[in-house]
Structures are given as structure tokens and as C-alpha cells.
Amino acid sequence: MKTIETTAIVTPDGRLTVQLPPNISPGEHRIVLVIDEQVCTTPTRSEIDAALAEMATDPEYQAETLQLEAEFAVAQWEALHPIERGE
């Protein structure tokens, strides 16, 4: 028995197409389908903007951002000021 988890689109007429991995042999198979009732949706532009605005005022996110900036400061400086070599 193999378990495959994927996302699929169900058409308005109830059709579902699934692309199986190549290690599934051709022929008749017993398949169990579980439908998660939560529909996957793409966030709208306003939802993305709201999430970004929330990040801008989130102290935990701001602290993490400052930490990342500090960790990469030396590498960024070195990238902008390459060491001249006398080769």
C-alpha cells in the first residue's frame, strides 16, 4: 500500500484528474479518496497587504529581521567591497 498526498482541482461537473508518480504500475487499483472540506484558495491582494502591514508592526517579526540583518551585515559589506588581490 502506498500513500500519496497532493492537491487537486475538482471541476464543476465533479471530475477529478490525478497525476500519479511513475512508481505506480499500470492496471486496476483500489483507491481511497479523502476530501478535506477546506477549499484551498489563493490570497487576495488585500489579504497579502494586510498581512504585510501586520508584519510591519509585529515586535517579534521586527526583532527577527534585525537579527538577520546583523548576521548578514559582514557578508553584505564584503560583497559590496571586494578585496583587491595582487595576483
PDB file of N, CA, C and O in Angstrom:
ATOM      1  N   MET A   1       0.842  -1.169   0.000  1.00  0.00           N
ATOM      2  CA  MET A   1       0.000   0.000   0.000  1.00  0.00           C
ATOM      3  C   MET A   1       0.891   1.237   0.000  1.00  0.00           C
ATOM      4  O   MET A   1       1.897   1.283   0.708  1.00  0.00           O
ATOM      5  N   LYS A   2       0.519   2.240  -0.795  1.00  0.00           N
ATOM      6  CA  LYS A   2       1.258   3.495  -0.877  1.00  0.00           C
ATOM      7  C   LYS A   2       0.309   4.640  -0.561  1.00  0.00           C
ATOM      8  O   LYS A   2      -0.874   4.589  -0.896  1.00  0.00           O
ATOM      9  N   THR A   3       0.833   5.669   0.083  1.00  0.00           N
ATOM     10  CA  THR A   3       0.050   6.860   0.370  1.00  0.00           C
ATOM     11  C   THR A   3       0.607   8.008  -0.450  1.00  0.00           C
ATOM     12  O   THR A   3       1.814   8.251  -0.449  1.00  0.00           O
ATOM     13  N   ILE A   4      -0.263   8.707  -1.144  1.00  0.00           N
ATOM     14  CA  ILE A   4       0.111   9.848  -1.961  1.00  0.00           C
ATOM     15  C   ILE A   4      -0.742  11.028  -1.501  1.00  0.00           C
ATOM     16  O   ILE A   4      -1.968  10.932  -1.453  1.00  0.00           O
ATOM     17  N   GLU A   5      -0.090  12.136  -1.165  1.00  0.00           N
ATOM     18  CA  GLU A   5      -0.837  13.334  -0.784  1.00  0.00           C
ATOM     19  C   GLU A   5      -0.543  14.406  -1.811  1.00  0.00           C
ATOM     20  O   GLU A   5       0.615  14.691  -2.117  1.00  0.00           O
ATOM     21  N   THR A   6      -1.607  15.001  -2.342  1.00  0.00           N
ATOM     22  CA  THR A   6      -1.453  16.013  -3.365  1.00  0.00           C
ATOM     23  C   THR A   6      -2.637  16.967  -3.311  1.00  0.00           C
ATOM     24  O   THR A   6      -3.593  16.733  -2.571  1.00  0.00           O
ATOM     25  N   THR A   7      -2.579  18.026  -4.081  1.00  0.00           N
ATOM     26  CA  THR A   7      -3.696  18.947  -4.227  1.00  0.00           C
ATOM     27  C   THR A   7      -4.278  18.736  -5.614  1.00  0.00           C
ATOM     28  O   THR A   7      -3.546  18.559  -6.588  1.00  0.00           O
ATOM     29  N   ALA A   8      -5.593  18.757  -5.692  1.00  0.00           N
ATOM     30  CA  ALA A   8      -6.243  18.523  -6.983  1.00  0.00           C
ATOM     31  C   ALA A   8      -7.363  19.526  -7.174  1.00  0.00           C
ATOM     32  O   ALA A   8      -7.853  20.117  -6.211  1.00  0.00           O
ATOM     33  N   ILE A   9      -7.762  19.713  -8.409  1.00  0.00           N
ATOM     34  CA  ILE A   9      -8.874  20.591  -8.745  1.00  0.00           C
ATOM     35  C   ILE A   9     -10.041  19.726  -9.191  1.00  0.00           C
ATOM     36  O   ILE A   9      -9.912  18.870 -10.066  1.00  0.00           O
ATOM     37  N   VAL A  10     -11.175  19.973  -8.567  1.00  0.00           N
ATOM     38  CA  VAL A  10     -12.404  19.283  -8.953  1.00  0.00           C
ATOM     39  C   VAL A  10     -13.181  20.246  -9.843  1.00  0.00           C
ATOM     40  O   VAL A  10     -13.438  21.384  -9.448  1.00  0.00           O
ATOM     41  N   THR A  11     -13.552  19.806 -11.026  1.00  0.00           N
ATOM     42  CA  THR A  11     -14.297  20.652 -11.946  1.00  0.00           C
ATOM     43  C   THR A  11     -15.759  20.758 -11.505  1.00  0.00           C
ATOM     44  O   THR A  11     -16.222  19.946 -10.704  1.00  0.00           O
ATOM     45  N   PRO A  12     -16.485  21.748 -12.018  1.00  0.00           N
ATOM     46  CA  PRO A  12     -17.888  21.911 -11.629  1.00  0.00           C
ATOM     47  C   PRO A  12     -18.752  20.669 -11.897  1.00  0.00           C
ATOM     48  O   PRO A  12     -19.763  20.455 -11.228  1.00  0.00           O
ATOM     49  N   ASP A  13     -18.345  19.854 -12.879  1.00  0.00           N
ATOM     50  CA  ASP A  13     -19.128  18.635 -13.153  1.00  0.00           C
ATOM     51  C   ASP A  13     -18.657  17.442 -12.319  1.00  0.00           C
ATOM     52  O   ASP A  13     -19.089  16.313 -12.550  1.00  0.00           O
ATOM     53  N   GLY A  14     -17.755  17.698 -11.332  1.00  0.00           N
ATOM     54  CA  GLY A  14     -17.344  16.642 -10.410  1.00  0.00           C
ATOM     55  C   GLY A  14     -16.217  15.769 -10.899  1.00  0.00           C
ATOM     56  O   GLY A  14     -15.964  14.714 -10.317  1.00  0.00           O
ATOM     57  N   ARG A  15     -15.537  16.168 -11.944  1.00  0.00           N
ATOM     58  CA  ARG A  15     -14.423  15.359 -12.451  1.00  0.00           C
ATOM     59  C   ARG A  15     -13.130  15.721 -11.723  1.00  0.00           C
ATOM     60  O   ARG A  15     -12.899  16.877 -11.368  1.00  0.00           O
ATOM     61  N   LEU A  16     -12.308  14.721 -11.515  1.00  0.00           N
ATOM     62  CA  LEU A  16     -11.033  14.880 -10.828  1.00  0.00           C
ATOM     63  C   LEU A  16      -9.974  14.132 -11.619  1.00  0.00           C
ATOM     64  O   LEU A  16     -10.152  12.965 -11.968  1.00  0.00           O
ATOM     65  N   THR A  17      -8.868  14.816 -11.899  1.00  0.00           N
ATOM     66  CA  THR A  17      -7.753  14.184 -12.588  1.00  0.00           C
ATOM     67  C   THR A  17      -6.563  14.186 -11.651  1.00  0.00           C
ATOM     68  O   THR A  17      -6.238  15.209 -11.049  1.00  0.00           O
ATOM     69  N   VAL A  18      -5.917  13.044 -11.529  1.00  0.00           N
ATOM     70  CA  VAL A  18      -4.773  12.904 -10.641  1.00  0.00           C
ATOM     71  C   VAL A  18      -3.586  12.389 -11.443  1.00  0.00           C
ATOM     72  O   VAL A  18      -3.700  11.409 -12.180  1.00  0.00           O
ATOM     73  N   GLN A  19      -2.442  13.060 -11.294  1.00  0.00           N
ATOM     74  CA  GLN A  19      -1.212  12.591 -11.911  1.00  0.00           C
ATOM     75  C   GLN A  19      -0.476  11.766 -10.869  1.00  0.00           C
ATOM     76  O   GLN A  19      -0.061  12.298  -9.839  1.00  0.00           O
ATOM     77  N   LEU A  20      -0.313  10.494 -11.120  1.00  0.00           N
ATOM     78  CA  LEU A  20       0.362   9.601 -10.176  1.00  0.00           C
ATOM     79  C   LEU A  20       1.855   9.548 -10.454  1.00  0.00           C
ATOM     80  O   LEU A  20       2.282   9.765 -11.588  1.00  0.00           O
ATOM     81  N   PRO A  21       2.646   9.265  -9.440  1.00  0.00           N
ATOM     82  CA  PRO A  21       4.085   9.138  -9.651  1.00  0.00           C
ATOM     83  C   PRO A  21       4.395   7.912 -10.515  1.00  0.00           C
ATOM     84  O   PRO A  21       3.575   6.998 -10.607  1.00  0.00           O
ATOM     85  N   PRO A  22       5.567   7.886 -11.145  1.00  0.00           N
ATOM     86  CA  PRO A  22       5.898   6.800 -12.069  1.00  0.00           C
ATOM     87  C   PRO A  22       6.051   5.431 -11.409  1.00  0.00           C
ATOM     88  O   PRO A  22       6.057   4.416 -12.104  1.00  0.00           O
ATOM     89  N   ASN A  23       6.175   5.383 -10.072  1.00  0.00           N
ATOM     90  CA  ASN A  23       6.350   4.071  -9.429  1.00  0.00           C
ATOM     91  C   ASN A  23       5.019   3.346  -9.201  1.00  0.00           C
ATOM     92  O   ASN A  23       5.003   2.291  -8.567  1.00  0.00           O
ATOM     93  N   ILE A  24       3.918   3.881  -9.697  1.00  0.00           N
ATOM     94  CA  ILE A  24       2.619   3.194  -9.631  1.00  0.00           C
ATOM     95  C   ILE A  24       2.430   2.432 -10.939  1.00  0.00           C
ATOM     96  O   ILE A  24       2.408   3.025 -12.018  1.00  0.00           O
ATOM     97  N   SER A  25       2.297   1.140 -10.833  1.00  0.00           N
ATOM     98  CA  SER A  25       2.198   0.314 -12.039  1.00  0.00           C
ATOM     99  C   SER A  25       0.822   0.459 -12.690  1.00  0.00           C
ATOM    100  O   SER A  25      -0.180   0.678 -12.009  1.00  0.00           O
ATOM    101  N   PRO A  26       0.788   0.334 -14.007  1.00  0.00           N
ATOM    102  CA  PRO A  26      -0.496   0.401 -14.714  1.00  0.00           C
ATOM    103  C   PRO A  26      -1.399  -0.760 -14.283  1.00  0.00           C
ATOM    104  O   PRO A  26      -0.912  -1.801 -13.842  1.00  0.00           O
ATOM    105  N   GLY A  27      -2.688  -0.575 -14.410  1.00  0.00           N
ATOM    106  CA  GLY A  27      -3.633  -1.630 -14.077  1.00  0.00           C
ATOM    107  C   GLY A  27      -4.692  -1.142 -13.098  1.00  0.00           C
ATOM    108  O   GLY A  27      -4.767   0.041 -12.764  1.00  0.00           O
ATOM    109  N   GLU A  28      -5.489  -2.072 -12.660  1.00  0.00           N
ATOM    110  CA  GLU A  28      -6.584  -1.749 -11.745  1.00  0.00           C
ATOM    111  C   GLU A  28      -6.069  -1.665 -10.310  1.00  0.00           C
ATOM    112  O   GLU A  28      -5.331  -2.538  -9.854  1.00  0.00           O
ATOM    113  N   HIS A  29      -6.459  -0.621  -9.613  1.00  0.00           N
ATOM    114  CA  HIS A  29      -6.030  -0.398  -8.235  1.00  0.00           C
ATOM    115  C   HIS A  29      -7.230  -0.005  -7.387  1.00  0.00           C
ATOM    116  O   HIS A  29      -8.174   0.606  -7.888  1.00  0.00           O
ATOM    117  N   ARG A  30      -7.197  -0.350  -6.113  1.00  0.00           N
ATOM    118  CA  ARG A  30      -8.183   0.132  -5.154  1.00  0.00           C
ATOM    119  C   ARG A  30      -7.649   1.450  -4.631  1.00  0.00           C
ATOM    120  O   ARG A  30      -6.518   1.511  -4.148  1.00  0.00           O
ATOM    121  N   ILE A  31      -8.448   2.513  -4.719  1.00  0.00           N
ATOM    122  CA  ILE A  31      -8.017   3.846  -4.307  1.00  0.00           C
ATOM    123  C   ILE A  31      -8.998   4.372  -3.277  1.00  0.00           C
ATOM    124  O   ILE A  31     -10.212   4.284  -3.462  1.00  0.00           O
ATOM    125  N   VAL A  32      -8.468   4.919  -2.189  1.00  0.00           N
ATOM    126  CA  VAL A  32      -9.296   5.549  -1.175  1.00  0.00           C
ATOM    127  C   VAL A  32      -9.063   7.050  -1.283  1.00  0.00           C
ATOM    128  O   VAL A  32      -7.924   7.512  -1.229  1.00  0.00           O
ATOM    129  N   LEU A  33     -10.130   7.799  -1.435  1.00  0.00           N
ATOM    130  CA  LEU A  33     -10.037   9.244  -1.612  1.00  0.00           C
ATOM    131  C   LEU A  33     -10.589   9.938  -0.369  1.00  0.00           C
ATOM    132  O   LEU A  33     -11.719   9.679   0.046  1.00  0.00           O
ATOM    133  N   VAL A  34      -9.789  10.814   0.217  1.00  0.00           N
ATOM    134  CA  VAL A  34     -10.234  11.594   1.367  1.00  0.00           C
ATOM    135  C   VAL A  34     -10.324  13.044   0.920  1.00  0.00           C
ATOM    136  O   VAL A  34      -9.355  13.605   0.410  1.00  0.00           O
ATOM    137  N   ILE A  35     -11.482  13.644   1.111  1.00  0.00           N
ATOM    138  CA  ILE A  35     -11.690  15.034   0.720  1.00  0.00           C
ATOM    139  C   ILE A  35     -11.626  15.904   1.965  1.00  0.00           C
ATOM    140  O   ILE A  35     -12.438  15.745   2.876  1.00  0.00           O
ATOM    141  N   ASP A  36     -10.670  16.820   2.011  1.00  0.00           N
ATOM    142  CA  ASP A  36     -10.589  17.796   3.085  1.00  0.00           C
ATOM    143  C   ASP A  36     -11.538  18.923   2.688  1.00  0.00           C
ATOM    144  O   ASP A  36     -11.367  19.536   1.634  1.00  0.00           O
ATOM    145  N   GLU A  37     -12.516  19.192   3.508  1.00  0.00           N
ATOM    146  CA  GLU A  37     -13.554  20.164   3.154  1.00  0.00           C
ATOM    147  C   GLU A  37     -13.045  21.597   3.050  1.00  0.00           C
ATOM    148  O   GLU A  37     -13.728  22.456   2.493  1.00  0.00           O
ATOM    149  N   GLN A  38     -11.854  21.862   3.581  1.00  0.00           N
ATOM    150  CA  GLN A  38     -11.311  23.203   3.455  1.00  0.00           C
ATOM    151  C   GLN A  38     -10.813  23.385   2.032  1.00  0.00           C
ATOM    152  O   GLN A  38      -9.924  22.665   1.576  1.00  0.00           O
ATOM    153  N   VAL A  39     -11.388  24.344   1.342  1.00  0.00           N
ATOM    154  CA  VAL A  39     -11.007  24.594  -0.033  1.00  0.00           C
ATOM    155  C   VAL A  39      -9.755  25.463  -0.049  1.00  0.00           C
ATOM    156  O   VAL A  39      -9.687  26.484   0.636  1.00  0.00           O
ATOM    157  N   CYS A  40      -8.764  25.047  -0.837  1.00  0.00           N
ATOM    158  CA  CYS A  40      -7.541  25.828  -0.966  1.00  0.00           C
ATOM    159  C   CYS A  40      -7.845  27.057  -1.809  1.00  0.00           C
ATOM    160  O   CYS A  40      -8.403  26.948  -2.900  1.00  0.00           O
ATOM    161  N   THR A  41      -7.477  28.227  -1.299  1.00  0.00           N
ATOM    162  CA  THR A  41      -7.699  29.456  -2.048  1.00  0.00           C
ATOM    163  C   THR A  41      -6.418  30.263  -2.098  1.00  0.00           C
ATOM    164  O   THR A  41      -5.575  30.168  -1.207  1.00  0.00           O
ATOM    165  N   THR A  42      -6.283  31.040  -3.127  1.00  0.00           N
ATOM    166  CA  THR A  42      -5.151  31.942  -3.269  1.00  0.00           C
ATOM    167  C   THR A  42      -5.521  33.237  -2.569  1.00  0.00           C
ATOM    168  O   THR A  42      -6.610  33.767  -2.789  1.00  0.00           O
ATOM    169  N   PRO A  43      -4.627  33.760  -1.723  1.00  0.00           N
ATOM    170  CA  PRO A  43      -4.976  35.003  -1.024  1.00  0.00           C
ATOM    171  C   PRO A  43      -5.142  36.161  -1.996  1.00  0.00           C
ATOM    172  O   PRO A  43      -4.474  36.230  -3.028  1.00  0.00           O
ATOM    173  N   THR A  44      -6.050  37.072  -1.645  1.00  0.00           N
ATOM    174  CA  THR A  44      -6.266  38.258  -2.478  1.00  0.00           C
ATOM    175  C   THR A  44      -5.181  39.282  -2.197  1.00  0.00           C
ATOM    176  O   THR A  44      -4.448  39.171  -1.214  1.00  0.00           O
ATOM    177  N   ARG A  45      -5.083  40.265  -3.053  1.00  0.00           N
ATOM    178  CA  ARG A  45      -4.090  41.327  -2.877  1.00  0.00           C
ATOM    179  C   ARG A  45      -4.305  42.039  -1.545  1.00  0.00           C
ATOM    180  O   ARG A  45      -3.338  42.359  -0.853  1.00  0.00           O
ATOM    181  N   SER A  46      -5.564  42.292  -1.176  1.00  0.00           N
ATOM    182  CA  SER A  46      -5.833  42.988   0.084  1.00  0.00           C
ATOM    183  C   SER A  46      -5.449  42.131   1.289  1.00  0.00           C
ATOM    184  O   SER A  46      -5.008  42.672   2.304  1.00  0.00           O
ATOM    185  N   GLU A  47      -5.607  40.805   1.204  1.00  0.00           N
ATOM    186  CA  GLU A  47      -5.187  39.912   2.288  1.00  0.00           C
ATOM    187  C   GLU A  47      -3.662  39.918   2.443  1.00  0.00           C
ATOM    188  O   GLU A  47      -3.143  39.903   3.559  1.00  0.00           O
ATOM    189  N   ILE A  48      -2.960  39.939   1.320  1.00  0.00           N
ATOM    190  CA  ILE A  48      -1.499  39.996   1.353  1.00  0.00           C
ATOM    191  C   ILE A  48      -1.045  41.324   1.946  1.00  0.00           C
ATOM    192  O   ILE A  48      -0.149  41.357   2.790  1.00  0.00           O
ATOM    193  N   ASP A  49      -1.669  42.428   1.502  1.00  0.00           N
ATOM    194  CA  ASP A  49      -1.317  43.745   2.032  1.00  0.00           C
ATOM    195  C   ASP A  49      -1.566  43.826   3.532  1.00  0.00           C
ATOM    196  O   ASP A  49      -0.761  44.401   4.265  1.00  0.00           O
ATOM    197  N   ALA A  50      -2.681  43.253   3.996  1.00  0.00           N
ATOM    198  CA  ALA A  50      -2.998  43.262   5.427  1.00  0.00           C
ATOM    199  C   ALA A  50      -1.961  42.468   6.217  1.00  0.00           C
ATOM    200  O   ALA A  50      -1.551  42.887   7.299  1.00  0.00           O
ATOM    201  N   ALA A  51      -1.539  41.328   5.683  1.00  0.00           N
ATOM    202  CA  ALA A  51      -0.525  40.508   6.363  1.00  0.00           C
ATOM    203  C   ALA A  51       0.805  41.251   6.425  1.00  0.00           C
ATOM    204  O   ALA A  51       1.492  41.195   7.445  1.00  0.00           O
ATOM    205  N   LEU A  52       1.178  41.942   5.359  1.00  0.00           N
ATOM    206  CA  LEU A  52       2.426  42.707   5.352  1.00  0.00           C
ATOM    207  C   LEU A  52       2.355  43.868   6.339  1.00  0.00           C
ATOM    208  O   LEU A  52       3.335  44.157   7.024  1.00  0.00           O
ATOM    209  N   ALA A  53       1.207  44.535   6.417  1.00  0.00           N
ATOM    210  CA  ALA A  53       1.040  45.636   7.364  1.00  0.00           C
ATOM    211  C   ALA A  53       1.153  45.124   8.800  1.00  0.00           C
ATOM    212  O   ALA A  53       1.729  45.792   9.659  1.00  0.00           O
ATOM    213  N   GLU A  54       0.609  43.952   9.053  1.00  0.00           N
ATOM    214  CA  GLU A  54       0.703  43.353  10.388  1.00  0.00           C
ATOM    215  C   GLU A  54       2.161  43.029  10.737  1.00  0.00           C
ATOM    216  O   GLU A  54       2.591  43.223  11.874  1.00  0.00           O
ATOM    217  N   MET A  55       2.910  42.536   9.754  1.00  0.00           N
ATOM    218  CA  MET A  55       4.319  42.221   9.983  1.00  0.00           C
ATOM    219  C   MET A  55       5.103  43.481  10.336  1.00  0.00           C
ATOM    220  O   MET A  55       6.038  43.423  11.134  1.00  0.00           O
ATOM    221  N   ALA A  56       4.734  44.615   9.751  1.00  0.00           N
ATOM    222  CA  ALA A  56       5.457  45.862   9.979  1.00  0.00           C
ATOM    223  C   ALA A  56       5.318  46.354  11.413  1.00  0.00           C
ATOM    224  O   ALA A  56       6.159  47.120  11.883  1.00  0.00           O
ATOM    225  N   THR A  57       4.278  45.932  12.112  1.00  0.00           N
ATOM    226  CA  THR A  57       4.067  46.369  13.494  1.00  0.00           C
ATOM    227  C   THR A  57       4.243  45.243  14.504  1.00  0.00           C
ATOM    228  O   THR A  57       3.981  45.433  15.692  1.00  0.00           O
ATOM    229  N   ASP A  58       4.681  44.082  14.052  1.00  0.00           N
ATOM    230  CA  ASP A  58       4.859  42.929  14.931  1.00  0.00           C
ATOM    231  C   ASP A  58       6.259  42.984  15.551  1.00  0.00           C
ATOM    232  O   ASP A  58       7.252  42.850  14.836  1.00  0.00           O
ATOM    233  N   PRO A  59       6.351  43.183  16.882  1.00  0.00           N
ATOM    234  CA  PRO A  59       7.678  43.313  17.502  1.00  0.00           C
ATOM    235  C   PRO A  59       8.539  42.057  17.368  1.00  0.00           C
ATOM    236  O   PRO A  59       9.759  42.163  17.241  1.00  0.00           O
ATOM    237  N   GLU A  60       7.933  40.882  17.394  1.00  0.00           N
ATOM    238  CA  GLU A  60       8.691  39.640  17.246  1.00  0.00           C
ATOM    239  C   GLU A  60       9.296  39.546  15.845  1.00  0.00           C
ATOM    240  O   GLU A  60      10.453  39.157  15.684  1.00  0.00           O
ATOM    241  N   TYR A  61       8.500  39.908  14.834  1.00  0.00           N
ATOM    242  CA  TYR A  61       8.993  39.894  13.459  1.00  0.00           C
ATOM    243  C   TYR A  61      10.104  40.927  13.283  1.00  0.00           C
ATOM    244  O   TYR A  61      11.111  40.657  12.628  1.00  0.00           O
ATOM    245  N   GLN A  62       9.920  42.109  13.869  1.00  0.00           N
ATOM    246  CA  GLN A  62      10.934  43.159  13.757  1.00  0.00           C
ATOM    247  C   GLN A  62      12.250  42.723  14.401  1.00  0.00           C
ATOM    248  O   GLN A  62      13.319  42.968  13.843  1.00  0.00           O
ATOM    249  N   ALA A  63      12.182  42.079  15.571  1.00  0.00           N
ATOM    250  CA  ALA A  63      13.391  41.600  16.241  1.00  0.00           C
ATOM    251  C   ALA A  63      14.106  40.550  15.396  1.00  0.00           C
ATOM    252  O   ALA A  63      15.332  40.562  15.282  1.00  0.00           O
ATOM    253  N   GLU A  64      13.338  39.651  14.809  1.00  0.00           N
ATOM    254  CA  GLU A  64      13.930  38.608  13.963  1.00  0.00           C
ATOM    255  C   GLU A  64      14.587  39.229  12.732  1.00  0.00           C
ATOM    256  O   GLU A  64      15.656  38.792  12.307  1.00  0.00           O
ATOM    257  N   THR A  65      13.950  40.240  12.165  1.00  0.00           N
ATOM    258  CA  THR A  65      14.507  40.918  10.990  1.00  0.00           C
ATOM    259  C   THR A  65      15.828  41.601  11.326  1.00  0.00           C
ATOM    260  O   THR A  65      16.792  41.512  10.566  1.00  0.00           O
ATOM    261  N   LEU A  66      15.865  42.290  12.482  1.00  0.00           N
ATOM    262  CA  LEU A  66      17.107  42.943  12.893  1.00  0.00           C
ATOM    263  C   LEU A  66      18.221  41.929  13.126  1.00  0.00           C
ATOM    264  O   LEU A  66      19.377  42.185  12.792  1.00  0.00           O
ATOM    265  N   GLN A  67      17.874  40.779  13.700  1.00  0.00           N
ATOM    266  CA  GLN A  67      18.862  39.729  13.936  1.00  0.00           C
ATOM    267  C   GLN A  67      19.423  39.208  12.608  1.00  0.00           C
ATOM    268  O   GLN A  67      20.633  39.026  12.474  1.00  0.00           O
ATOM    269  N   LEU A  68      18.550  38.972  11.637  1.00  0.00           N
ATOM    270  CA  LEU A  68      19.003  38.500  10.325  1.00  0.00           C
ATOM    271  C   LEU A  68      19.890  39.535   9.639  1.00  0.00           C
ATOM    272  O   LEU A  68      20.908  39.192   9.037  1.00  0.00           O
ATOM    273  N   GLU A  69      19.492  40.810   9.736  1.00  0.00           N
ATOM    274  CA  GLU A  69      20.305  41.866   9.127  1.00  0.00           C
ATOM    275  C   GLU A  69      21.699  41.900   9.748  1.00  0.00           C
ATOM    276  O   GLU A  69      22.691  42.065   9.038  1.00  0.00           O
ATOM    277  N   ALA A  70      21.779  41.744  11.069  1.00  0.00           N
ATOM    278  CA  ALA A  70      23.081  41.749  11.747  1.00  0.00           C
ATOM    279  C   ALA A  70      23.929  40.558  11.313  1.00  0.00           C
ATOM    280  O   ALA A  70      25.137  40.687  11.116  1.00  0.00           O
ATOM    281  N   GLU A  71      23.283  39.384  11.164  1.00  0.00           N
ATOM    282  CA  GLU A  71      24.024  38.184  10.774  1.00  0.00           C
ATOM    283  C   GLU A  71      24.589  38.284   9.363  1.00  0.00           C
ATOM    284  O   GLU A  71      25.639  37.709   9.076  1.00  0.00           O
ATOM    285  N   PHE A  72      23.911  39.003   8.486  1.00  0.00           N
ATOM    286  CA  PHE A  72      24.359  39.098   7.099  1.00  0.00           C
ATOM    287  C   PHE A  72      25.125  40.385   6.801  1.00  0.00           C
ATOM    288  O   PHE A  72      25.559  40.592   5.668  1.00  0.00           O
ATOM    289  N   ALA A  73      25.296  41.253   7.803  1.00  0.00           N
ATOM    290  CA  ALA A  73      25.944  42.549   7.570  1.00  0.00           C
ATOM    291  C   ALA A  73      27.354  42.398   7.034  1.00  0.00           C
ATOM    292  O   ALA A  73      27.724  43.093   6.088  1.00  0.00           O
ATOM    293  N   VAL A  74      28.153  41.510   7.610  1.00  0.00           N
ATOM    294  CA  VAL A  74      29.538  41.331   7.173  1.00  0.00           C
ATOM    295  C   VAL A  74      29.580  40.802   5.745  1.00  0.00           C
ATOM    296  O   VAL A  74      30.338  41.307   4.917  1.00  0.00           O
ATOM    297  N   ALA A  75      28.777  39.796   5.455  1.00  0.00           N
ATOM    298  CA  ALA A  75      28.760  39.220   4.106  1.00  0.00           C
ATOM    299  C   ALA A  75      28.307  40.256   3.087  1.00  0.00           C
ATOM    300  O   ALA A  75      28.830  40.306   1.974  1.00  0.00           O
ATOM    301  N   GLN A  76      27.339  41.079   3.463  1.00  0.00           N
ATOM    302  CA  GLN A  76      26.856  42.112   2.543  1.00  0.00           C
ATOM    303  C   GLN A  76      27.955  43.148   2.295  1.00  0.00           C
ATOM    304  O   GLN A  76      28.159  43.574   1.158  1.00  0.00           O
ATOM    305  N   TRP A  77      28.661  43.555   3.351  1.00  0.00           N
ATOM    306  CA  TRP A  77      29.731  44.527   3.202  1.00  0.00           C
ATOM    307  C   TRP A  77      30.821  43.964   2.300  1.00  0.00           C
ATOM    308  O   TRP A  77      31.321  44.657   1.414  1.00  0.00           O
ATOM    309  N   GLU A  78      31.192  42.692   2.529  1.00  0.00           N
ATOM    310  CA  GLU A  78      32.229  42.068   1.715  1.00  0.00           C
ATOM    311  C   GLU A  78      31.810  41.959   0.250  1.00  0.00           C
ATOM    312  O   GLU A  78      32.640  42.098  -0.650  1.00  0.00           O
ATOM    313  N   ALA A  79      30.541  41.715   0.017  1.00  0.00           N
ATOM    314  CA  ALA A  79      30.065  41.608  -1.365  1.00  0.00           C
ATOM    315  C   ALA A  79      30.122  42.953  -2.075  1.00  0.00           C
ATOM    316  O   ALA A  79      30.393  43.024  -3.274  1.00  0.00           O
ATOM    317  N   LEU A  80      29.862  44.025  -1.319  1.00  0.00           N
ATOM    318  CA  LEU A  80      29.878  45.359  -1.925  1.00  0.00           C
ATOM    319  C   LEU A  80      31.283  45.943  -2.016  1.00  0.00           C
ATOM    320  O   LEU A  80      31.522  46.856  -2.806  1.00  0.00           O
ATOM    321  N   HIS A  81      32.218  45.426  -1.215  1.00  0.00           N
ATOM    322  CA  HIS A  81      33.603  45.917  -1.203  1.00  0.00           C
ATOM    323  C   HIS A  81      34.560  44.732  -1.365  1.00  0.00           C
ATOM    324  O   HIS A  81      35.199  44.315  -0.400  1.00  0.00           O
ATOM    325  N   PRO A  82      34.656  44.203  -2.560  1.00  0.00           N
ATOM    326  CA  PRO A  82      35.521  43.019  -2.750  1.00  0.00           C
ATOM    327  C   PRO A  82      36.979  43.350  -2.429  1.00  0.00           C
ATOM    328  O   PRO A  82      37.473  44.450  -2.674  1.00  0.00           O
ATOM    329  N   ILE A  83      37.622  42.355  -1.878  1.00  0.00           N
ATOM    330  CA  ILE A  83      39.039  42.508  -1.532  1.00  0.00           C
ATOM    331  C   ILE A  83      39.867  42.482  -2.826  1.00  0.00           C
ATOM    332  O   ILE A  83      39.756  41.566  -3.641  1.00  0.00           O
ATOM    333  N   GLU A  84      40.682  43.498  -2.982  1.00  0.00           N
ATOM    334  CA  GLU A  84      41.537  43.533  -4.170  1.00  0.00           C
ATOM    335  C   GLU A  84      42.722  42.611  -3.943  1.00  0.00           C
ATOM    336  O   GLU A  84      43.381  42.660  -2.904  1.00  0.00           O
ATOM    337  N   ARG A  85      42.977  41.781  -4.920  1.00  0.00           N
ATOM    338  CA  ARG A  85      44.072  40.820  -4.807  1.00  0.00           C
ATOM    339  C   ARG A  85      45.180  41.208  -5.766  1.00  0.00           C
ATOM    340  O   ARG A  85      44.925  41.638  -6.891  1.00  0.00           O
ATOM    341  N   GLY A  86      46.356  41.056  -5.329  1.00  0.00           N
ATOM    342  CA  GLY A  86      47.518  41.359  -6.163  1.00  0.00           C
ATOM    343  C   GLY A  86      47.992  40.128  -6.920  1.00  0.00           C
ATOM    344  O   GLY A  86      49.140  39.711  -6.770  1.00  0.00           O
ATOM    345  N   GLU A  87      47.150  39.565  -7.699  1.00  0.00           N
ATOM    346  CA  GLU A  87      47.509  38.337  -8.421  1.00  0.00           C
ATOM    347  C   GLU A  87      48.105  38.662  -9.764  1.00  0.00           C
ATOM    348  O   GLU A  87      48.467  37.757 -10.515  1.00  0.00           O
TER     349      GLU A  87
END
